[in-house]
């Protein structure tokens, strides 16, 4: 009785949809029944019995195959506007049987096929996601699907959970290295030669590698620097472009400073951000919500 109540509960969480194979089974059963009725062949009765048995048993098997799975969002990475990332899911199969032929659907019908999920195990699955703009977002409307075992029905189970996240501005603009080279007061002192880079018009004339000019390729010399955090200040109003371009530029520099482990300040119109007092994620969120 307990198992029956559990099955009914699972069945209620599943939606069933007809497929082309459903129609084929109905036509086959009707044809076999007419053949058995008109000709009274034992072989037809036996075939009718097996077709009906397989079609009938496929429903409960499919329901248990899909209905026992638990799906939730797991820890996500950073999301940037117009940059492809992944929405991460964790699928748990708590039963003693393997679940087969599962398909996970996300927003805009983005999907991925999962051949099987072993018994008593969890599996991490991801779906591609490219946010179009910065700010808060909600990822919802996801579900899992299966046509196991005979494709006579398409079973779906809605994922009730939703993910609320934040999209940071798209990181693009002038590199931190080129920004430092264009400043009148260097952030620190040049230490040593660090190779060549392509001249884009923003670097100092004194850094041009004249030997490359003679070969027809204009390059500039790069130097590693000793960076002093108290001098590294990104001023919002001094950045060229509109608000979105400025936020994208700041995001690029913030990520570059994080990679180099360089402290910095950001001077916004009504706020000064100190990277030594706020985490990088907090700073990016301020830019995302600006």
PLY file of the C-alpha trace (Angstrom):
ply
format ascii 1.0
element vertex 290
property float x
property float y
property float z
element edge 289
property int vertex1
property int vertex2
end_header
0.00 0.00 0.00
2.86 2.35 0.84
4.48 1.68 -2.55
1.17 2.34 -4.28
0.77 5.70 -2.52
4.31 6.64 -3.49
3.68 5.68 -7.12
0.51 7.79 -7.20
2.44 10.72 -5.75
5.17 10.32 -8.38
2.60 9.92 -11.14
1.00 13.23 -10.22
4.29 15.03 -10.77
4.58 13.64 -14.31
2.87 14.95 -17.42
2.27 12.54 -20.30
2.19 13.57 -23.95
1.32 11.44 -26.97
3.90 10.59 -29.63
3.71 9.15 -33.12
4.37 5.73 -31.57
1.25 6.13 -29.43
-0.82 6.36 -32.60
1.01 3.39 -34.09
0.24 1.25 -31.02
-3.46 2.20 -31.17
-3.63 1.36 -34.86
-1.79 -1.94 -34.27
-4.12 -2.95 -31.43
-7.19 -2.06 -33.46
-5.90 -3.99 -36.47
-5.03 -7.06 -34.40
-8.39 -6.97 -32.68
-10.23 -6.84 -36.02
-8.06 -9.64 -37.39
-8.73 -11.81 -34.31
-12.45 -11.03 -34.39
-12.88 -11.88 -38.08
-10.56 -14.88 -38.39
-10.30 -16.19 -34.82
-6.56 -17.00 -35.08
-4.87 -18.00 -31.84
-1.59 -16.49 -33.01
-3.31 -13.12 -33.47
-4.74 -13.30 -29.95
-1.29 -14.05 -28.56
0.26 -11.16 -30.52
-2.54 -8.84 -29.38
-1.93 -9.86 -25.78
1.83 -9.17 -25.98
1.44 -5.81 -27.75
-1.12 -4.69 -25.19
1.06 -5.92 -22.30
4.16 -4.10 -23.52
2.23 -0.89 -24.20
0.50 -1.02 -20.81
3.67 -1.78 -18.79
5.68 0.96 -20.54
3.67 3.64 -18.70
4.55 2.72 -15.08
8.14 1.91 -16.04
8.52 5.31 -17.69
6.94 7.12 -14.74
9.33 5.50 -12.24
12.28 6.04 -14.59
11.71 9.82 -14.58
9.65 10.57 -11.49
12.24 9.58 -8.87
14.84 12.05 -10.12
15.51 15.23 -8.13
16.93 18.20 -10.06
18.29 21.41 -8.57
20.67 24.20 -9.47
24.20 23.95 -8.16
26.95 26.50 -7.57
27.28 28.81 -10.56
30.21 30.72 -12.00
30.32 34.36 -13.03
28.02 35.61 -15.77
29.01 38.44 -18.11
26.78 40.16 -20.63
27.09 38.76 -24.18
29.51 36.05 -23.02
28.49 32.41 -23.20
28.54 30.64 -19.87
26.82 27.60 -18.40
23.90 27.05 -16.07
24.83 24.17 -13.77
22.40 21.52 -12.52
22.71 18.58 -10.14
20.51 15.54 -10.87
20.11 13.05 -8.03
18.88 9.49 -8.52
18.13 8.14 -5.00
16.67 4.81 -6.19
18.29 1.41 -6.63
17.70 1.40 -10.40
19.38 3.29 -13.20
17.38 5.98 -15.00
17.71 5.91 -18.78
17.40 8.34 -21.71
16.81 11.59 -19.80
16.73 14.98 -21.52
17.16 18.23 -19.62
15.50 21.39 -20.98
16.28 24.96 -19.99
15.06 28.34 -21.16
14.40 28.89 -24.87
14.25 25.08 -25.32
18.01 24.69 -24.86
18.56 21.02 -24.01
21.10 18.29 -23.45
20.76 14.50 -23.60
21.75 12.31 -20.64
22.16 8.63 -21.63
21.74 7.34 -18.08
22.02 8.24 -14.41
23.29 5.44 -12.22
21.44 4.26 -9.14
22.25 6.02 -5.86
24.29 8.70 -7.62
24.37 12.37 -8.59
25.31 13.78 -11.95
26.27 17.37 -12.77
24.83 18.68 -16.03
25.23 22.07 -17.71
23.29 24.06 -20.28
24.76 26.93 -22.33
23.53 30.40 -21.41
24.38 33.78 -22.94
22.86 36.73 -21.04
22.03 39.76 -23.19
22.37 42.52 -20.61
23.80 43.26 -17.17
21.79 43.15 -13.96
19.71 40.58 -12.10
18.11 37.66 -13.91
15.98 34.63 -13.10
16.51 31.31 -14.86
13.38 29.16 -14.62
10.90 27.06 -16.56
13.23 24.04 -16.73
12.07 20.42 -16.95
13.30 16.91 -17.64
11.90 14.59 -20.28
12.08 10.91 -21.20
10.48 8.61 -23.75
11.86 5.49 -22.08
11.22 2.61 -22.54
9.24 2.35 -25.83
8.70 5.98 -26.91
4.95 5.38 -26.71
4.66 8.47 -24.50
6.72 11.57 -23.84
6.94 12.05 -20.09
7.96 15.39 -18.59
8.64 16.54 -15.04
8.80 20.23 -14.15
11.76 21.54 -12.14
10.17 23.74 -9.48
13.44 25.43 -8.48
14.64 28.59 -10.22
18.02 30.34 -10.16
18.35 34.05 -9.39
21.71 35.48 -10.42
23.54 38.61 -11.46
25.06 39.40 -14.85
28.16 41.58 -14.78
28.95 44.08 -17.56
30.69 42.71 -20.62
34.48 42.99 -20.09
35.86 44.88 -23.08
37.90 47.97 -23.90
41.54 49.03 -23.58
43.77 46.54 -21.77
45.12 47.45 -18.36
48.66 47.43 -19.76
47.80 49.96 -22.46
45.88 52.08 -19.95
48.94 52.30 -17.71
51.15 53.26 -20.65
48.90 56.19 -21.56
48.97 57.71 -18.08
51.15 60.77 -17.53
52.29 59.38 -14.20
53.25 55.72 -14.40
51.78 53.35 -11.89
55.11 52.24 -10.49
58.39 51.98 -12.38
59.28 49.89 -15.41
61.34 46.90 -14.34
62.50 44.98 -17.39
61.80 44.30 -21.04
58.85 41.96 -21.45
58.55 41.40 -25.20
56.72 43.18 -28.03
53.09 43.96 -28.73
51.19 45.45 -31.68
51.06 49.25 -31.83
47.45 50.49 -31.67
48.05 54.23 -31.41
47.57 54.50 -27.65
51.14 53.64 -26.60
53.97 56.13 -26.13
56.16 56.98 -29.12
59.24 56.34 -26.98
58.21 52.66 -26.65
58.12 52.00 -30.40
60.44 49.19 -31.46
62.16 50.84 -34.42
63.74 47.64 -35.67
60.25 46.27 -36.34
59.31 49.48 -38.17
62.21 48.85 -40.58
60.67 45.44 -41.31
57.27 46.98 -42.04
55.63 45.92 -38.77
55.04 48.60 -36.14
55.47 47.09 -32.66
56.02 48.56 -29.21
58.17 47.38 -26.34
56.48 46.09 -23.22
57.90 46.37 -19.72
56.81 44.70 -16.52
56.06 47.22 -13.79
56.27 47.53 -10.06
52.68 48.60 -9.33
51.77 50.76 -6.34
48.17 50.32 -5.29
47.69 53.87 -3.96
48.19 55.31 -7.46
45.93 52.88 -9.35
42.62 54.71 -9.52
40.03 54.19 -12.25
37.91 57.32 -12.58
34.50 56.68 -14.15
34.04 60.12 -15.71
37.47 60.03 -17.36
36.68 56.88 -19.37
35.57 57.46 -22.96
32.14 56.33 -24.15
28.64 56.05 -22.72
27.68 54.46 -19.40
27.68 50.88 -20.73
31.09 51.31 -22.39
32.54 52.76 -19.19
31.16 49.91 -17.09
32.53 47.37 -19.59
35.93 49.04 -19.43
35.94 49.03 -15.63
34.96 45.35 -15.59
37.89 44.50 -17.87
40.32 46.35 -15.60
38.86 44.83 -12.42
39.38 41.31 -13.81
42.93 42.20 -14.90
43.75 43.51 -11.42
42.27 40.38 -9.86
44.47 38.21 -12.06
47.57 40.20 -11.14
46.51 40.59 -7.50
46.83 44.37 -7.76
44.88 46.62 -5.34
42.96 49.51 -6.91
40.30 52.16 -6.47
37.27 52.97 -8.62
35.91 56.49 -8.43
32.24 56.53 -9.38
30.18 59.78 -9.43
28.77 59.11 -5.94
31.02 56.40 -4.55
34.68 55.41 -4.20
35.36 51.67 -4.20
38.43 50.35 -2.44
39.43 46.87 -3.62
41.23 46.25 -0.34
37.94 46.55 1.54
35.55 44.89 -0.93
35.74 41.57 -2.75
35.98 41.39 -6.53
32.50 39.84 -6.75
31.06 42.68 -4.67
32.76 45.24 -6.91
31.47 43.55 -10.06
27.97 43.50 -8.58
28.15 47.25 -7.92
29.04 47.77 -11.58
26.27 45.40 -12.68
23.62 47.28 -10.70
24.92 50.77 -11.52
0 1
1 2
2 3
3 4
4 5
5 6
6 7
7 8
8 9
9 10
10 11
11 12
12 13
13 14
14 15
15 16
16 17
17 18
18 19
19 20
20 21
21 22
22 23
23 24
24 25
25 26
26 27
27 28
28 29
29 30
30 31
31 32
32 33
33 34
34 35
35 36
36 37
37 38
38 39
39 40
40 41
41 42
42 43
43 44
44 45
45 46
46 47
47 48
48 49
49 50
50 51
51 52
52 53
53 54
54 55
55 56
56 57
57 58
58 59
59 60
60 61
61 62
62 63
63 64
64 65
65 66
66 67
67 68
68 69
69 70
70 71
71 72
72 73
73 74
74 75
75 76
76 77
77 78
78 79
79 80
80 81
81 82
82 83
83 84
84 85
85 86
86 87
87 88
88 89
89 90
90 91
91 92
92 93
93 94
94 95
95 96
96 97
97 98
98 99
99 100
100 101
101 102
102 103
103 104
104 105
105 106
106 107
107 108
108 109
109 110
110 111
111 112
112 113
113 114
114 115
115 116
116 117
117 118
118 119
119 120
120 121
121 122
122 123
123 124
124 125
125 126
126 127
127 128
128 129
129 130
130 131
131 132
132 133
133 134
134 135
135 136
136 137
137 138
138 139
139 140
140 141
141 142
142 143
143 144
144 145
145 146
146 147
147 148
148 149
149 150
150 151
151 152
152 153
153 154
154 155
155 156
156 157
157 158
158 159
159 160
160 161
161 162
162 163
163 164
164 165
165 166
166 167
167 168
168 169
169 170
170 171
171 172
172 173
173 174
174 175
175 176
176 177
177 178
178 179
179 180
180 181
181 182
182 183
183 184
184 185
185 186
186 187
187 188
188 189
189 190
190 191
191 192
192 193
193 194
194 195
195 196
196 197
197 198
198 199
199 200
200 201
201 202
202 203
203 204
204 205
205 206
206 207
207 208
208 209
209 210
210 211
211 212
212 213
213 214
214 215
215 216
216 217
217 218
218 219
219 220
220 221
221 222
222 223
223 224
224 225
225 226
226 227
227 228
228 229
229 230
230 231
231 232
232 233
233 234
234 235
235 236
236 237
237 238
238 239
239 240
240 241
241 242
242 243
243 244
244 245
245 246
246 247
247 248
248 249
249 250
250 251
251 252
252 253
253 254
254 255
255 256
256 257
257 258
258 259
259 260
260 261
261 262
262 263
263 264
264 265
265 266
266 267
267 268
268 269
269 270
270 271
271 272
272 273
273 274
274 275
275 276
276 277
277 278
278 279
279 280
280 281
281 282
282 283
283 284
284 285
285 286
286 287
287 288
288 289
